[in-house]
């Protein structure tokens, strides 16, 4: 079941049933601001080729920014660092040890794997070695 308040069914009624939500809609998170962000991202997706039809709501959009076009890279980096520090200094609920930013856990896992290596099953290792030895 879905959490309360995250979806509506095909007639606009609140639902916790994923099958009804699929025929209805997921509600935006974050109230009207969340809706605004979701709408903006959907509109950018239209630029990337997603359709307006329900069956073709998929598209990919890559946006690259050059912060130095509107200011110096040093100022941008400093301000983003300050923003992350403020976020991480936010009081946490009991049982929450840390506030992580997106990709932080993956970066830590990668650093640990580079430092300590990976443990993989012998069958998987042998299969990879066999693939390496194949021509082409």
Secondary structure, 3 states (H helix, E strand, C coil): CCCCCCEECCCCCECCCHHHHHHCEECCCCHHHHHHHHHHHHHHHHHCCCCCCHHHCCCCCCCCCCHHHCCCHHHHHHHHHHHHHHHHCCCCCCCCCCCCCCCHHHHHHHHHHHHHCCCCCHHHHHHHHHHHHCCC
